[in-house]
Amino acid sequence: MALIVQKFGGTSVANVERIRNVALRVKREVDAGSRVAVVVSAMAGVTNQLVEWVRDTAPLHDAREYDVIVASGEQVTSGLLALALQQIGIPARSFLGWQIPLRTDGMHGRARIEAIETEDMRKRLDDGQVCVVAGFQGVAPDGRITTLGRGGSDTSAVALAAALGAERCDIYTDVDGVYTCDPRIVTKARKLDKVTYEEMLEMASQGAKVLQTRSVAMAMKHRVRVQVLSSFDDRPGTLVVDEDEIVEQELVSGIAYSRDEAKVTLTRVADRPGVASAIFGPLAAAEINVDMIVQNVSPDGAATDITFTVTKADLDKTVALLEQKRDELKFDRILPDPNVVKISVIGVGMRSHAGIANRMFEALAERGINIQVISTSEIKISVLIAEEYIELALRTLHTAYGLDAA
């Protein structure tokens, strides 16, 4: 009997009616002869409400109590789904993180999974019982409840699939798969039948919202086959698999974008050893993540302009920190710009083909779109452009790389 892990996100379990529909989907898999473990998120909007209550009660709150409160959303959903399954004749039992147990480190609010003890769950699955697991949560070494942070339920599901040796982890969400680009902007975007772990990891990290980066990284590490499906229709989804499972690689598999970018330029910084460390060290200490970086040295070699990107949320904090370092860094001006967007072209086929970057640059130039910053990796090319050109740039590149649906 195949062992399948199914994960349902917040929109899929947003109310009792949708939870009943999820129960029917689980029943269909059970009726097909599979052993099934289900991981659920909190109902849509519930976690945000819980977080708001915590902040209203105690702005400087105890992280351990924060986890107790925000983990309760998944507890409710897991119990309701277990009841819904029982109502249609499917033996089911709910499990909280500490009941499995799913063991984590003690970093409350963003805990990392260290081990999952599956012996009891395996016995129940072998006996035909559906195990409904509250996602997003675990138990710390001291026995306290922990939460896994952003994308935690996806991470719970992939980790459970790895621990159980599941044939597949099905992630049910409000989209029906992974597309070559955001179909809300690029109407000719195509759904991909398969995508590699590496491509999906790049897409997730560059702004695609289908799967969280952490869950994709875990799937790649443990070689868990992941399928992205819609909770609301029965169309085939997208499989995230090892590169060996894809017979012929596309040159470019997808185009991702991120609006959560802000550009910072320091002009006329002294060009001397250690200046980069003096700039980026304090930012790292303040937990500000720097992404793209470019440096332009002046003709006389005495000064340099340094441009980099941070998240929009960190822009004001970044400017304030750098202003404190003005005397040390001896720069001329700080030029912050929140009106930018990062666009990334992604594909494992880039490894064996030349001219991919040039095609991007030519296509954008023909449309009069100026590139402000460029960064590359083995399977990705990212550029920073003015935010006003995002839709034009995405459609232009989608066509330039032959991704438009026929």
FENGI-V764257 format. One record per pair of residues at least 24 apart in sequence whose ideal C-beta (glycine too) atoms are under 6 Angstrom apart, sorted by the first residue. I is the first residue (numbers start at 1). J is the second residue. D is the distance in whole Angstrom. If there is no record, write none. Layout:
{{I & J & D} {I & J & D}}
This chain:
{{1 & 33 & 6} {1 & 35 & 5} {2 & 34 & 5} {2 & 167 & 5} {3 & 35 & 5} {3 & 164 & 6} {3 & 166 & 5} {3 & 167 & 6} {4 & 29 & 6} {4 & 34 & 5} {4 & 36 & 5} {4 & 168 & 6} {5 & 37 & 5} {5 & 157 & 6} {5 & 160 & 6} {5 & 161 & 4} {5 & 166 & 5} {5 & 169 & 5} {6 & 38 & 5} {6 & 170 & 5} {7 & 39 & 4} {7 & 157 & 4} {7 & 171 & 5} {8 & 40 & 5} {8 & 172 & 5} {9 & 41 & 5} {9 & 173 & 5} {10 & 41 & 5} {10 & 44 & 4} {11 & 44 & 5} {11 & 174 & 4} {12 & 172 & 5} {12 & 231 & 4} {13 & 40 & 6} {13 & 43 & 6} {13 & 77 & 5} {14 & 43 & 5} {14 & 44 & 4} {19 & 80 & 5} {19 & 81 & 5} {19 & 84 & 5} {20 & 84 & 5} {23 & 84 & 4} {23 & 85 & 5} {23 & 88 & 6} {27 & 88 & 6} {27 & 90 & 5} {30 & 90 & 6} {35 & 125 & 4} {36 & 130 & 5} {37 & 131 & 5} {38 & 132 & 5} {39 & 133 & 5} {39 & 135 & 4} {39 & 156 & 5} {39 & 157 & 4} {40 & 77 & 4} {40 & 78 & 5} {40 & 81 & 6} {40 & 135 & 6} {41 & 135 & 6} {41 & 153 & 4} {42 & 73 & 3} {42 & 74 & 5} {42 & 77 & 6} {43 & 77 & 6} {46 & 73 & 4} {47 & 73 & 5} {63 & 108 & 4} {63 & 109 & 5} {64 & 108 & 5} {64 & 144 & 5} {67 & 108 & 5} {67 & 145 & 5} {67 & 146 & 5} {67 & 147 & 5} {68 & 145 & 5} {70 & 147 & 6} {71 & 137 & 4} {71 & 145 & 5} {71 & 147 & 5} {74 & 134 & 4} {74 & 135 & 5} {74 & 136 & 5} {75 & 134 & 5} {78 & 132 & 5} {78 & 134 & 4} {81 & 132 & 5} {82 & 132 & 5} {85 & 130 & 6} {90 & 130 & 6} {91 & 129 & 4} {92 & 130 & 4} {92 & 132 & 6} {93 & 129 & 6} {94 & 132 & 5} {95 & 131 & 6} {95 & 133 & 5} {96 & 134 & 5} {97 & 137 & 4} {97 & 138 & 4} {97 & 139 & 6} {98 & 139 & 4} {101 & 139 & 5} {102 & 138 & 4} {104 & 138 & 4} {104 & 146 & 5} {106 & 140 & 4} {106 & 141 & 6} {108 & 146 & 6} {110 & 149 & 4} {111 & 138 & 6} {111 & 146 & 4} {111 & 148 & 6} {113 & 159 & 5} {116 & 163 & 4} {118 & 163 & 5} {118 & 164 & 6} {151 & 212 & 3} {151 & 214 & 5} {151 & 215 & 6} {154 & 212 & 5} {154 & 215 & 4} {155 & 214 & 5} {155 & 215 & 5} {158 & 215 & 5} {158 & 218 & 5} {158 & 219 & 5} {158 & 224 & 5} {159 & 218 & 6} {161 & 224 & 5} {162 & 222 & 4} {162 & 224 & 5} {168 & 225 & 5} {168 & 227 & 6} {169 & 224 & 5} {169 & 226 & 5} {170 & 227 & 5} {170 & 229 & 6} {171 & 228 & 5} {172 & 229 & 5} {172 & 231 & 4} {176 & 230 & 4} {176 & 235 & 5} {177 & 228 & 5} {177 & 237 & 5} {177 & 238 & 4} {178 & 210 & 5} {178 & 228 & 6} {178 & 238 & 4} {180 & 254 & 5} {180 & 403 & 4} {181 & 255 & 5} {181 & 394 & 6} {181 & 398 & 5} {185 & 391 & 5} {185 & 394 & 5} {186 & 394 & 5} {186 & 395 & 5} {186 & 398 & 5} {188 & 404 & 4} {188 & 405 & 5} {190 & 405 & 5} {192 & 238 & 5} {194 & 239 & 5} {194 & 241 & 6} {194 & 246 & 5} {195 & 240 & 6} {195 & 253 & 6} {196 & 243 & 5} {196 & 348 & 6} {198 & 348 & 6} {198 & 379 & 6} {199 & 253 & 5} {199 & 346 & 6} {199 & 348 & 6} {200 & 240 & 5} {202 & 346 & 5} {202 & 380 & 5} {203 & 254 & 6} {203 & 256 & 5} {203 & 346 & 6} {206 & 256 & 4} {206 & 344 & 4} {207 & 256 & 5} {207 & 257 & 5} {207 & 258 & 3} {208 & 256 & 5} {249 & 348 & 5} {249 & 349 & 4} {250 & 347 & 6} {250 & 349 & 6} {251 & 347 & 6} {251 & 349 & 4} {251 & 353 & 6} {252 & 345 & 6} {252 & 347 & 4} {252 & 401 & 4} {253 & 346 & 6} {253 & 347 & 4} {254 & 346 & 5} {255 & 345 & 6} {255 & 397 & 5} {255 & 398 & 6} {256 & 344 & 5} {257 & 341 & 6} {257 & 343 & 5} {258 & 342 & 5} {259 & 341 & 5} {260 & 311 & 5} {260 & 312 & 5} {261 & 309 & 5} {261 & 340 & 5} {261 & 342 & 5} {262 & 310 & 6} {262 & 312 & 5} {262 & 315 & 4} {262 & 338 & 4} {263 & 309 & 5} {263 & 337 & 4} {263 & 340 & 5} {264 & 308 & 6} {264 & 318 & 6} {264 & 336 & 5} {265 & 307 & 4} {265 & 335 & 4} {266 & 306 & 5} {266 & 331 & 4} {267 & 305 & 5} {267 & 332 & 4} {267 & 333 & 5} {268 & 303 & 4} {268 & 332 & 4} {269 & 304 & 5} {269 & 306 & 6} {269 & 329 & 6} {269 & 331 & 5} {270 & 330 & 5} {271 & 297 & 6} {271 & 303 & 6} {271 & 304 & 4} {278 & 329 & 6} {282 & 321 & 5} {288 & 314 & 5} {288 & 318 & 6} {292 & 373 & 5} {292 & 375 & 5} {294 & 373 & 5} {312 & 338 & 5} {339 & 387 & 5} {340 & 384 & 5} {340 & 387 & 6} {341 & 387 & 5} {341 & 390 & 5} {342 & 382 & 6} {342 & 384 & 5} {343 & 383 & 6} {343 & 393 & 6} {344 & 380 & 5} {344 & 382 & 4} {345 & 381 & 5} {346 & 380 & 5} {348 & 379 & 5} {350 & 379 & 5} {357 & 381 & 5} {359 & 400 & 6} {363 & 396 & 5} {363 & 397 & 6} {363 & 400 & 4} {367 & 392 & 6} {367 & 396 & 5} {369 & 393 & 6}}
